[in-house]
Amino acid sequence: MYLEIVSPEATLFAGEVTAVTVPGVDGEFQMLNNHAPIVSLLQEGKVRIKGNIVLDEVYGDKFSKASNGDTILEISSGTVEMKNNKVIVLAD
């Protein structure tokens, strides 16, 4: 599936991933390929990305790597939309 993470400054990441876990306001949840369409508000927490992630040099310092290999982006709030195997995270 395709993931796009957009902040007020720029598109921080865009590319193919295998899974995305986000901090929803009612709890953390994960989206995989062919997930049902969803729109949700996000709260402060970590966006966890699974897959072979290649980060842009300019925004790479905003991400970290977990011990299990996940790529992590800390956010303060935002929204997420999943539709037709495309996830868009609007992150603050």
C-alpha positions in Angstrom: 0.0 0.0 0.0 1.0 3.6 -0.5 1.7 5.9 2.4 2.0 9.7 2.3 2.9 11.7 5.5 2.2 15.4 5.1 3.1 18.1 7.6 2.4 21.9 7.4 5.9 22.4 6.1 6.2 19.6 3.5 5.6 16.0 2.5 7.8 14.1 4.9 7.4 10.7 3.3 5.8 9.1 0.3 6.2 5.5 -0.7 5.2 1.9 -0.5 4.9 0.3 2.9 3.6 -3.0 4.4 1.9 -1.6 7.5 1.2 1.7 9.3 0.3 2.0 13.0 -1.1 5.4 14.2 -2.2 6.8 17.5 -5.9 7.3 17.1 -7.9 9.3 19.6 -9.6 6.1 20.8 -6.4 4.0 20.8 -3.6 2.9 18.5 -4.6 1.0 15.4 -2.8 -0.6 12.4 -3.7 -0.5 8.7 -2.6 -3.2 6.3 -3.0 -3.7 2.6 -6.7 -3.8 1.6 -7.9 -2.2 4.9 -11.4 -0.9 4.9 -11.8 2.8 4.2 -11.4 4.9 7.3 -10.9 8.5 8.4 -9.8 9.2 12.0 -8.3 11.9 14.2 -4.9 11.3 15.7 -3.5 12.2 19.1 0.0 12.7 20.3 2.1 9.6 19.8 4.1 7.6 17.3 3.3 6.7 13.7 5.0 3.3 13.1 5.9 2.3 9.6 6.8 -1.2 8.5 8.5 -1.9 5.2 11.6 -1.0 3.2 11.6 2.7 3.9 13.8 5.2 2.1 13.7 8.6 3.7 14.4 11.9 2.0 17.7 13.3 3.4 16.1 16.7 4.2 13.4 15.1 6.5 15.2 12.0 7.7 16.1 13.5 11.1 12.4 13.7 12.0 12.2 9.9 12.0 13.8 7.3 14.2 14.3 3.5 14.0 12.8 1.1 16.5 14.8 -2.0 17.7 12.4 -4.1 15.6 13.2 -2.2 12.4 10.0 0.0 12.3 10.5 3.6 11.2 8.9 6.0 13.7 7.6 9.5 13.5 6.5 11.4 16.6 3.4 13.5 16.1 1.4 15.9 18.4 -1.9 15.5 16.5 -3.3 15.0 13.0 -5.7 13.0 10.9 -5.5 9.9 8.8 -7.4 8.7 5.8 -7.2 5.2 4.3 -8.9 4.5 0.9 -8.0 2.3 -2.0 -4.7 1.1 -0.5 -3.5 4.7 0.0 -2.9 6.1 3.5 -2.6 9.9 4.0 -1.4 11.1 7.4 -1.8 14.8 7.9 0.5 15.3 10.9 1.3 18.2 13.2 
